Amino acid sequence: MSNWKTAFRSFYYETAEEPEDIALDPASTALLVIDIQNTYLEAPDDDTEARRWQPFFDRMNDIVIPNNARLIEWARAEGIEVMFARIACQTEDGRDRSLSQKKPGFNYLLLPKGREDCQIVDALAPKGDEIVVTKTTDSALTGTNLRLMLHNIGIRHVIVSGIFTDQCVSSTVRSLADESFEVLVVHDACAAATDALHEEELKIINMIYCHVVGMSDLDGFVTRD
């Protein structure tokens, strides 16, 4: 089993000392699940494109969604705040979207907030008063009042999971780090379009913007009275 203290190291941190042990107080910790929405599980109509994306769909269905379901239940049981971010625009024509979501190509996203394809997948549905923020930006902090809510709740540590590792996950992690939150990214609860992109981005953000950890590490981080 890989040691989180030495795994996913970029050139910058190959020779750095091992980080200190992580201690998570549930009262000041939140889990943020990013953009696991119906639209990202829809196979393209074009057969060639569908085959190109099949490894991503396999990772989502076999690893990411099941692990997020376990992660959410774990957080609820520990008394950790569970929060969600999703991409959705307030207007039908998407005029409120950020520029990056209006440009042609993969990142072009027109997801009016009431439409079924922009909803969080059923397997990970929020419960009770769990907070869901709606964003038209990659970063869940930039385009919402999430920053304010985290401060109001008294959150210091944020555990991040979801998609895409190299886009919305990375952008959110960097924003959280800039706001001086301590951030953990759960590598086996995230995905990018390819495993290569996923792993490379984890190396880029690890040690400076977050600590990259695995599902199996989390129990050992929680401090219990």
JORAUR-V571932 format. One record per helix or strand of 2 or more residues. SS is the DSSP state (H for helix, E for strand). FROM is the first residue (numbers start at 1). LEN is the number of residues. If there is no record, write none. Layout:
BEGIN
SS,FROM,LEN / SS,FROM,LEN
END
This chain:
BEGIN
H,11,3 / E,24,2 / H,26,3 / E,29,6 / H,38,4 / H,47,32 / E,81,7 / H,99,3 / H,116,3 / H,122,3 / E,131,5 / H,146,8 / E,157,7 / H,165,14 / E,182,10 / H,195,11 / E,210,4 / H,215,7 / E,222,2
END
